[in-house]
């Protein structure tokens, strides 16, 4: 049985909290030291970092493990193996986060009961995962945008200040950025129209609880489960100018179809064909579930008052579906602004720059032009644009959309 102190915290918990605080502070300091030496390439620590990078190059050339030692605090003081320092530089952020969690738990052990701490421990692995794999990459992206990082260069990347942003806003990058943003907005507009209008119309059409309609709803919704890359390859053949089935069907009506994906004027339309096939079923099911939740009394009262079906749809269905429409609008807007896989498989951003959406351009900058720092700068601006648009939409919805049944 643990011995409780006056404030309800056991002595064991106090001892554990002291250990966690000391260990956490030590790990945080070590993590910051490794981060300054590695990713930030901090000036006073550059001599040590240079020794580590030189040892890495020698080890790669000789195909052996890293050997040798390095002085961390001056000549003859704090000599440690270079391999250990190299590992620390590569994993500095993990060491720092572990230390941060130790400090956090040490503080919480002193102010919370053990019963509450057990609940807190269950959510910390997920929190650690999100900090390491979601939030830290976004923060580190900003750091990369201020460097001259290139994919094929293994040595530390020098900081160049605002030069990547100067290239983006005041030099050749602006023309490509504005063009790509316009293409992305065009794609987003049409996907929103297809999703909201098409999904609602299909929901009205299939709003019948019978076995036959259930089977048809399944067929319409099924494309959502098919991988985008698989669907894109199929649509490449469907939209082929010479052998595609779409042009063959058009030819039966005397219409000569274009070479959809090879023509700059129709390439984006071809990508939207795939988008429409994939998204309308999902929107239909979301709208359909919302329609089923609208009380039938509203429609019965409106019918008694003489409202026809169009008026009932306009004054009852559409207002009651406003929260669902907002949900689909926000999620579709964000997803369509980030469209990449279908464009990459079907057109690669071409022909020319006809389908060069923003994420495709960022990918090409990083993995084809090997200018990762410029890609990071574009990504940061793109993130800010999405953040502003989403915040504006949510602010507008708080004033205009009611969630009352």
C-alpha positions as CSV (number, residue, x, y, z in Angstrom):
1,X,0.0,0.0,0.0
2,X,1.4,3.3,-1.0
3,X,2.0,6.0,1.7
4,X,-0.1,9.1,0.8
5,X,1.2,12.6,1.4
6,X,-1.0,15.5,2.6
7,X,-2.0,16.5,-0.9
8,X,-2.9,12.9,-1.9
9,X,0.3,12.1,-3.9
10,X,2.2,9.0,-2.8
11,X,5.9,9.1,-2.1
12,X,6.5,6.6,-4.9
13,X,4.8,9.0,-7.3
14,X,6.9,11.9,-6.1
15,X,10.1,9.9,-6.5
16,X,9.0,8.8,-10.0
17,X,8.2,12.4,-10.9
18,X,11.6,13.6,-9.9
19,X,13.3,10.9,-12.0
20,X,11.1,11.7,-15.0
21,X,11.8,15.4,-14.7
22,X,15.6,15.0,-14.5
23,X,15.7,12.4,-17.3
24,X,13.3,14.4,-19.4
25,X,15.3,17.6,-19.1
26,X,18.5,15.7,-19.9
27,X,17.0,14.2,-23.0
28,X,15.5,17.5,-24.2
29,X,18.9,19.2,-23.8
30,X,20.6,16.3,-25.7
31,X,17.9,16.4,-28.4
32,X,18.3,20.2,-28.9
33,X,22.1,19.8,-29.1
34,X,21.8,17.1,-31.8
35,X,19.2,19.2,-33.7
36,X,21.4,22.3,-33.6
37,X,24.3,20.3,-34.8
38,X,22.5,18.4,-37.5
39,X,19.4,20.0,-39.1
40,X,20.1,23.6,-38.0
41,X,23.8,23.3,-38.6
42,X,24.4,25.8,-35.9
43,X,27.6,27.9,-36.4
44,X,29.5,27.1,-33.2
45,X,28.8,23.4,-33.6
46,X,29.7,23.3,-37.3
47,X,33.2,21.9,-36.7
48,X,31.8,18.9,-34.9
49,X,29.1,18.4,-37.6
50,X,31.8,18.6,-40.3
51,X,33.8,15.8,-38.7
52,X,30.6,13.7,-38.5
53,X,29.8,14.3,-42.2
54,X,33.4,13.6,-43.2
55,X,33.3,10.3,-41.2
56,X,30.0,9.4,-43.0
57,X,31.5,10.0,-46.4
58,X,34.6,7.9,-45.6
59,X,32.4,5.1,-44.2
60,X,30.3,5.1,-47.4
61,X,33.3,5.1,-49.6
62,X,34.9,2.2,-47.7
63,X,31.5,0.5,-47.2
64,X,32.3,0.1,-43.5
65,X,30.8,1.4,-40.2
66,X,31.6,4.9,-39.0
67,X,34.7,4.9,-36.8
68,X,36.6,7.5,-34.8
69,X,35.8,9.9,-32.0
70,X,35.0,13.6,-31.7
71,X,35.3,16.2,-28.9
72,X,31.9,17.7,-28.0
73,X,33.1,20.5,-25.7
74,X,36.6,21.3,-27.0
75,X,39.9,19.6,-27.4
76,X,40.3,16.7,-25.0
77,X,36.9,17.2,-23.3
78,X,33.8,15.1,-23.8
79,X,35.3,12.7,-26.4
80,X,32.6,10.3,-27.7
81,X,32.4,8.0,-30.7
82,X,31.4,9.7,-33.9
83,X,28.9,7.0,-34.7
84,X,27.0,7.9,-31.5
85,X,27.0,11.5,-32.4
86,X,25.8,10.6,-35.9
87,X,22.9,8.6,-34.5
88,X,22.0,11.5,-32.2
89,X,22.0,14.0,-35.2
90,X,19.6,11.7,-37.1
91,X,17.3,11.1,-34.2
92,X,17.5,14.3,-32.3
93,X,13.8,15.1,-32.6
94,X,12.8,11.7,-31.3
95,X,15.1,12.1,-28.3
96,X,13.7,15.6,-27.7
97,X,10.1,14.4,-27.8
98,X,10.8,11.5,-25.4
99,X,12.3,14.0,-23.0
100,X,9.3,16.3,-23.4
101,X,7.0,13.4,-22.6
102,X,9.1,12.5,-19.5
103,X,8.9,16.1,-18.3
104,X,5.2,16.3,-19.0
105,X,4.5,13.0,-17.1
106,X,6.8,14.1,-14.2
107,X,4.8,17.3,-13.8
108,X,1.4,15.5,-14.1
109,X,2.4,12.9,-11.5
110,X,2.8,15.8,-9.0
111,X,-0.6,17.4,-9.7
112,X,-2.8,14.4,-10.7
113,X,-4.0,11.3,-9.0
114,X,-2.8,7.9,-10.2
115,X,-6.2,7.0,-11.4
116,X,-6.3,10.0,-13.8
117,X,-2.7,9.3,-14.9
118,X,-3.7,5.8,-16.1
119,X,-6.2,7.4,-18.5
120,X,-3.6,9.9,-19.6
121,X,-1.0,7.2,-20.4
122,X,-3.4,5.5,-22.8
123,X,-3.6,8.5,-25.1
124,X,0.1,9.5,-25.1
125,X,1.3,6.9,-27.7
126,X,-1.2,8.4,-30.2
127,X,-0.2,11.9,-29.2
128,X,3.5,11.0,-29.7
129,X,2.7,9.5,-33.1
130,X,1.0,12.7,-34.3
131,X,3.7,15.0,-32.9
132,X,6.4,13.0,-34.7
133,X,4.8,12.1,-38.0
134,X,2.3,15.0,-38.5
135,X,3.1,18.2,-36.7
136,X,6.9,18.0,-36.7
137,X,7.2,17.5,-40.5
138,X,5.0,20.6,-41.0
139,X,7.3,22.6,-38.7
140,X,10.5,21.2,-40.3
141,X,9.1,22.0,-43.8
142,X,9.4,25.7,-42.8
143,X,13.1,25.1,-41.9
144,X,13.8,23.4,-45.2
145,X,12.2,26.3,-47.1
146,X,15.0,28.6,-45.8
147,X,17.8,26.3,-46.9
148,X,19.2,25.3,-50.3
149,X,18.3,21.6,-49.8
150,X,18.6,19.4,-52.8
151,X,17.6,15.7,-53.1
152,X,20.9,14.5,-54.4
153,X,23.1,16.3,-51.9
154,X,23.9,14.4,-48.7
155,X,26.0,17.1,-47.0
156,X,24.3,19.7,-44.7
157,X,22.2,22.2,-46.6
158,X,23.2,25.9,-46.0
159,X,20.7,28.4,-44.9
160,X,19.9,31.0,-47.6
161,X,17.3,33.1,-45.9
162,X,14.3,34.3,-48.0
163,X,15.8,33.4,-51.4
164,X,13.3,30.6,-52.1
165,X,10.4,32.9,-51.3
166,X,12.0,35.6,-53.5
167,X,12.2,33.1,-56.3
168,X,8.5,32.2,-55.7
169,X,7.0,35.7,-55.5
170,X,9.3,37.9,-57.5
171,X,11.1,35.7,-60.1
172,X,10.3,32.9,-62.4
173,X,8.5,30.9,-59.7
174,X,5.5,33.3,-59.6
175,X,4.3,32.6,-63.1
176,X,4.4,28.9,-62.6
177,X,2.8,29.2,-59.1
178,X,-0.1,31.4,-60.3
179,X,-0.7,29.2,-63.3
180,X,-0.7,26.1,-61.2
181,X,-3.0,27.7,-58.6
182,X,-5.5,28.7,-61.3
183,X,-5.5,25.1,-62.6
184,X,-6.0,23.7,-59.1
185,X,-8.9,26.1,-58.4
186,X,-10.5,25.1,-61.7
187,X,-10.3,21.5,-60.8
188,X,-11.6,22.2,-57.3
189,X,-14.5,24.2,-58.6
190,X,-15.7,21.4,-60.8
191,X,-15.1,18.7,-58.3
192,X,-17.2,20.7,-55.8
193,X,-20.0,21.0,-58.4
194,X,-19.9,17.4,-59.2
195,X,-19.8,16.3,-55.6
196,X,-22.5,18.5,-54.2
197,X,-24.9,18.7,-57.1
198,X,-24.4,15.1,-58.4
199,X,-24.4,13.6,-54.9
200,X,-27.7,15.4,-54.0
201,X,-29.4,14.5,-57.2
202,X,-28.4,10.8,-56.9
203,X,-29.5,10.8,-53.3
204,X,-33.0,12.1,-54.3
205,X,-33.1,9.4,-57.1
206,X,-32.1,6.5,-54.8
207,X,-34.0,7.6,-51.7
208,X,-36.0,4.4,-51.8
209,X,-35.6,1.7,-49.1
210,X,-36.1,-1.4,-51.4
211,X,-33.7,-4.2,-52.3
212,X,-33.3,-3.2,-55.9
213,X,-32.4,0.4,-55.0
214,X,-30.1,-0.8,-52.3
215,X,-28.2,-2.9,-55.0
216,X,-28.0,0.1,-57.3
217,X,-26.7,2.4,-54.5
218,X,-24.0,-0.2,-53.9
219,X,-23.0,-0.1,-57.5
220,X,-22.8,3.7,-57.5
221,X,-20.8,3.8,-54.3
222,X,-18.4,1.0,-55.2
223,X,-15.8,3.1,-57.1
224,X,-14.9,4.8,-53.8
225,X,-13.3,1.5,-52.7
226,X,-11.2,1.0,-55.9
227,X,-7.6,2.3,-55.7
228,X,-7.1,5.6,-57.5
229,X,-4.0,4.3,-59.4
230,X,-6.0,1.3,-60.6
231,X,-8.9,3.5,-61.7
232,X,-6.6,6.0,-63.4
233,X,-5.0,3.3,-65.5
234,X,-8.4,2.0,-66.6
235,X,-9.5,5.6,-67.5
236,X,-6.4,6.1,-69.5
237,X,-7.6,3.4,-71.9
238,X,-11.2,4.6,-71.8
239,X,-10.1,8.1,-72.8
240,X,-7.6,7.0,-75.4
241,X,-8.1,9.1,-78.5
242,X,-7.7,6.2,-81.0
243,X,-8.9,3.1,-79.2
244,X,-10.9,4.4,-76.2
245,X,-14.4,3.2,-75.6
246,X,-15.7,6.8,-74.9
247,X,-14.7,8.0,-78.4
248,X,-16.1,4.8,-79.9
249,X,-19.5,5.6,-78.3
250,X,-19.3,9.2,-79.4
251,X,-18.6,8.0,-83.0
252,X,-21.8,6.0,-83.0
253,X,-23.6,9.4,-82.8
254,X,-21.4,11.0,-85.5
255,X,-19.2,12.8,-82.9
256,X,-15.4,12.8,-83.3
257,X,-14.0,12.7,-79.9
258,X,-10.7,14.4,-79.0
259,X,-7.6,12.7,-77.7
260,X,-8.7,13.5,-74.1
261,X,-5.5,13.3,-72.1
262,X,-3.1,14.3,-74.9
263,X,-4.9,17.6,-75.8
264,X,-4.2,20.5,-73.5
265,X,-7.8,21.7,-73.9
266,X,-9.4,18.5,-72.7
267,X,-6.8,16.9,-70.4
268,X,-8.3,18.4,-67.2
269,X,-11.7,17.3,-68.3
270,X,-10.4,13.8,-68.7
271,X,-9.1,13.8,-65.1
272,X,-12.5,15.1,-63.9
273,X,-14.2,12.1,-65.6
274,X,-12.3,9.9,-63.2
275,X,-13.1,12.2,-60.3
276,X,-16.8,12.2,-61.0
277,X,-16.9,8.5,-61.2
278,X,-15.2,8.2,-57.8
279,X,-16.8,10.9,-55.7
280,X,-20.5,11.1,-56.6
281,X,-21.3,7.7,-54.9
282,X,-19.7,8.8,-51.6
283,X,-21.6,12.1,-51.7
284,X,-24.8,10.3,-52.5
285,X,-24.5,8.1,-49.4
286,X,-23.7,11.0,-47.1
287,X,-26.7,13.0,-48.4
288,X,-28.9,9.9,-48.3
289,X,-28.1,9.2,-44.7
290,X,-28.9,12.9,-43.9
291,X,-32.2,12.7,-45.8
292,X,-33.3,9.7,-43.8
293,X,-32.9,11.7,-40.7
294,X,-35.2,14.5,-41.7
295,X,-38.5,14.1,-39.8
296,X,-41.4,13.1,-42.1
297,X,-43.7,15.5,-40.2
298,X,-42.2,18.5,-42.0
299,X,-43.1,17.1,-45.4
300,X,-46.6,16.1,-44.3
301,X,-47.3,19.6,-42.8
302,X,-45.9,21.2,-46.0
303,X,-48.1,19.0,-48.2
304,X,-51.2,19.9,-46.1
305,X,-50.4,23.6,-46.7
306,X,-50.3,23.0,-50.4
307,X,-46.5,22.9,-51.1
308,X,-45.5,20.9,-54.1
309,X,-42.5,18.6,-54.4
310,X,-40.2,21.4,-55.7
311,X,-41.2,23.7,-52.8
312,X,-40.7,21.0,-50.3
313,X,-37.2,20.3,-51.7
314,X,-36.3,24.0,-51.7
315,X,-37.7,25.0,-48.3
316,X,-37.3,21.8,-46.3
317,X,-34.7,19.4,-47.8
318,X,-32.0,21.9,-48.8
319,X,-32.0,23.9,-45.4
320,X,-32.1,20.7,-43.4
321,X,-29.1,19.3,-45.4
322,X,-27.0,22.5,-44.8
323,X,-24.7,20.9,-42.2
324,X,-24.2,17.9,-44.5
325,X,-23.5,20.2,-47.4
326,X,-21.0,22.1,-45.3
327,X,-19.2,18.9,-44.3
328,X,-19.0,17.8,-47.9
329,X,-17.9,21.2,-49.1
330,X,-15.0,21.5,-46.6
331,X,-13.8,17.9,-47.0
332,X,-14.1,18.0,-50.8
333,X,-12.4,21.4,-51.0
334,X,-9.4,20.3,-49.0
335,X,-9.1,16.9,-50.9
336,X,-9.5,18.5,-54.3
337,X,-6.9,21.2,-53.6
338,X,-4.5,18.4,-52.7
339,X,-5.3,16.3,-55.8
340,X,-2.2,14.4,-57.0
341,X,-2.5,10.7,-57.6
342,X,-5.0,10.7,-60.4
343,X,-3.2,13.6,-62.2
344,X,0.2,12.0,-61.7
345,X,-0.9,8.6,-63.2
346,X,-3.0,9.9,-66.0
347,X,-1.1,13.0,-67.2
348,X,1.9,13.7,-65.0
349,X,0.9,17.3,-65.1
350,X,0.8,17.5,-68.9
351,X,0.5,17.9,-71.7
352,X,2.7,20.9,-71.2
353,X,1.3,22.4,-68.0
354,X,-2.4,21.8,-68.7
355,X,-3.0,19.7,-65.6
356,X,0.0,20.8,-63.5
357,X,-1.9,21.2,-60.2
358,X,-0.1,22.5,-57.2
359,X,0.8,19.2,-55.5
360,X,2.0,17.8,-58.9
361,X,4.2,20.9,-59.3
362,X,5.6,20.4,-55.8
363,X,6.3,16.8,-56.5
364,X,8.0,17.7,-59.8
365,X,10.1,20.4,-58.1
366,X,11.3,17.9,-55.4
367,X,11.7,14.6,-57.3
368,X,12.3,15.7,-60.9
369,X,14.1,19.0,-60.6
370,X,15.6,17.9,-57.2
371,X,14.9,21.4,-55.7
372,X,13.4,20.3,-52.4
373,X,13.9,23.7,-50.7
374,X,11.8,25.4,-53.4
375,X,9.2,22.7,-53.1
376,X,9.1,23.3,-49.4
377,X,8.6,27.0,-49.9
378,X,5.7,26.3,-52.3
379,X,4.2,23.8,-49.8
380,X,4.3,26.4,-46.9
381,X,2.4,28.9,-49.0
382,X,0.0,26.2,-50.1
383,X,-0.6,25.2,-46.5
384,X,-1.3,28.9,-45.6
385,X,-3.8,29.2,-48.5
386,X,-5.7,26.0,-47.4
387,X,-5.6,27.2,-43.7
388,X,-7.1,30.6,-44.6
389,X,-9.8,29.2,-46.9
390,X,-10.8,26.5,-44.4
391,X,-10.9,29.1,-41.5
392,X,-13.0,31.5,-43.7
393,X,-15.4,28.7,-44.6
394,X,-15.9,27.6,-41.0
395,X,-16.3,31.2,-39.9
396,X,-19.0,31.8,-42.5
397,X,-20.7,28.5,-41.6
398,X,-21.0,29.5,-37.9
399,X,-23.2,32.4,-39.0
400,X,-25.1,30.9,-41.8
401,X,-25.6,27.2,-41.1
402,X,-27.9,25.9,-38.4
403,X,-27.5,22.5,-36.9
404,X,-31.0,22.4,-35.3
405,X,-33.2,19.5,-36.5
